[in-house]
Amino acid sequence: MKSQDLGLHTHHQFDAELEEVRAKVLQMGGLVERQLKDALEALVNCDAAAAEQVVLNDYQVNAMEVDIDEECTQILALRQPTAKDLRLVQAITKAIADLERIGDEAERIARFAMNLADKCLSPDQYVELEHLGKHVREMLHDSLDAFARMDVNVAIHLGREDKSVDKEYESVLRQTVTFMMEDPRYIPQCLDILWCARALERIGDRSCNIGEYVIYFVRGKNVRHTTLEEMEREARG
C-alpha cells in the first residue's frame, strides 16, 4: 500500500472511530431520556415499583459514561487529534459528563417518588411540577438533537428555553411554599417536591450546557458563563 493510500485509509478509520463515539453519545442520551420520563411518570402516578426500576437502571448510564470516556482517552492518546477533531472529542467528553449527571438527577427524582408513593398529595399539587418536567424533557431532547446535527440554532434556542425553565421553577417554589404555609402537615412531602423541582431545574441547566458544547465545536468559541446575548453573538459570528 502506498504511503498516500495508507494516510487516506488511516483518515477514514479515524473518521469512523469518531462517528462510532458520537453514536454512543446519542445512545446514552436516549437512555437518559427514558430514565427521566420513567422517573417523572413514577412520581406523578405514585408508582413505587416503576421508581425503583429507574434507580436500578442508573448503573447503565454510569457504565456508558465510563465506556465512552475511555474511548475518547484512547483517541486522544493514539490519534492526537487537532483543530475540529480535537474540539469534537472535547465536546463529547463534556456532554457525557452532563448526561451522566442528568441520569443522577433522574435517579434522585425516582427516589423521592418512592418516598412519596404511599403518601401522595392531591393531583393538583403535581400540575406545575408535571409541566416543568415536560418542558425539561423537551429541552433534553432538543439538546441531543442539536448534538446529533451539530445545529447552532437549536443550541441558541436551548439558552432561551433555560430562562423559561428557571421561571417555571420559581413558580413551583412559590406554589409549594404557599401550600406548606396553608397546611403544615404536608411539609415533609412538599419538601420532597421542592427537591424534585430543583433536580428538574438542574437538568435544564445541563441540557443547555450540551448546546454550548455544540457551539464550541461548530464555532470554536467557548460560550460558557456568558449572557444569552453574548452566546448568540458568538454563535452567529
N, C-alpha and C positions, 0 to 999 in steps of 0.2 A: 504494500500500500504506500502511495506517495505521501510525502510529508504534508502536502496541501490537503489531500484526501483525509489523512489522519486528523488534521486540525478540524476539518469540517465535520467528521464523524464525532469527535470529542465535543464540538459545539452543540451538535444535535442531541447528544447524550445528556449534556448539561441542561439544555432546554427541557428535555423530557423529565429530568430529575426535579426541576423547579415546578413544572406543571403537576407532577405527582404530589409534591408537597402542598401546593395550592389546593389541589383536590381534597387532600386530607383535612386541610383547614375548614373547607366548606362542609365536609362530612362531620367534623367535630361541631361546627356551628349548628348543623341540623339536629344533632343530639342534644345540644344545649337548648335549642328552641323547644324541643319536645319536653325536656325536663321542666322548663319554665311553664309551658302550657299545662302539663300534668300537675305541677305544684299549685298553680292558681285554681285549677278545677277542683283539686282536693280541698283547698281552703274554702272555696265558696260552697261546695257541696257537703262539707263536713265529713269527708271520706278519709278516715284514718289509714285504711289499708292502701289506698292509692298514694297517700302522702308518704307512707313508709317505703313504698316501692321507689319513689323518687330519691329518697335518702339512700337506699341500697344501690341505686344505679349511678350514684355520683362517682364511684370508682372508675367507671368507664370514661367519663370526661377527663379525670385526672390522668388515666393511662394514655389517652390520646395526646394530651398536652406533653407528657414526657416523651412519647414516641416521636412527635413532630419536632420537638426541641432538639432531640438527639440527631435527627436527620439534618436539621439546619446547622448544627455544630459540625457535622461531618462535611457538609457542603462548604462551610467557611474554611475548614482545615484543608480539605483536598482540592477544592476548586479555586479558592482565594478570589471570589467574585469582586468586581469593581463596578463603579457607576450604578446604573439602574438595577443590575442583578443584585448588587450588594444591598441596595435600598429595599428590594423585594424581600430578601432574606430577613432583613431587619424588621420590615413591616409584618412579616409572618410571625416572627418570634414575639413581637409585641402583641399582635392580635390574639394569638393563642393564650397568652398570659391573661388578657382581659376576658376571653371566653371561659377560661378555667374559673376565673373569679365570678363571672356571671353564673356559672354552674354552682358555685358555692352559695351564691345568693338564692338560687332556686332551691337548693337543699335547705337553706335556712327557713325559707317560706314554708317548705314542706314540714319541717319540724314544728313550726308554730301551728300549722294546720292540724298536726297530730294532737297538739296540746289543746286546741280549740274544738276538736271534733265532737266531744261529748258535752260541751257547754256552749254551743253555738249561740251567737247573738241573733237578733232579728235580721232577716234578709236585707232589710233597709240599711243596716249598718255596713253591708258589703257593697252597696251600689257604687259609691265613689271609688272604693278600692278596686272593684272589678273593672271600672272604666279606666283607672290608672294602669292596671295590669294589661288591658287590651292595648292601650297606647304604647306601653313599653315593649310589648311583644312585637308590635308593628315596627318600632324603632330597631329592635334586634334583627328582625327580618330584613329591613332596609339596609342595615349595616353590612349584612352578609351579601346582599345583592350588590351593594357598592363595591365590596371586596372582590366579588366574582367577576364583575365587569370593569373594575378599576374606574368607577364613574365618579368624577369630581362633583358633578351637580347633585347627585344623591348624597354625597358626603356633606356638602353645604347644607342641604335640606335637613340632615340629622342635627346639625348645630342649632337650627331654628326650632326643631321639634324638642330638643332638650330643654329649651327655655319654657316651652309649653308644659312639659312634664313636671318641671320644677313648680309651676303654678298649681298644677293639679295636686301635687304632693302637699303643698301648703294648704290647699282646700281640705284634703283628707285630715290633716293635722287639726285644723280648726274644728271640723265637724266632730272628730273623735274626742277632742278635749271638751267640747260643749256637752257631748253625751256623758262623759265621765262626771262632769260637774252636776248634771241633772240627776244622775243615778250612780252614786259612788260604789254600789255593789258590783258594778261591771268594770271597775278599774283594772283588775288583772287581765281580763280579756281584751280590753281596749288597748292596753299597753302592748299586747301581742300584735294587735292590728297596726299599731304605730310602727312597730319594728318591721312588719311586712311592708308597709308603705315605704319605709326607709330603704329596705332592700330593693324595692322596685325603682326608687329614685336613683340608686347606685347603678342598677342595671342600665338605666337610661344614660347615665354618665359614661359607662364603659362602652355602650353601643356607639356613642358619639366619638369616643376615643378611636374606635375602629375606623370610623370615617376620616379621622385626622391622619391615620396611617396611610389611607388611600391617597390623600392629598400629598403626603410626604413622598410616596412612591412616584406619583404622576408628575408632580411639580418640583420635587426635590426641596420643598420648603417645610420646615418644622413649625407647625401652627399650634402646638400645644401651649396652653397658658396664655392664649391671646383672646381678644374680644371676638365676637361673632363678625363684626365689621372687618377687623383685620384678617380674620381667617378667609372671608370671602374675597378680599382684595388679593391676598397671596395666592389663593386657589385659582382665581381667574386671570392672574397676571402672566 
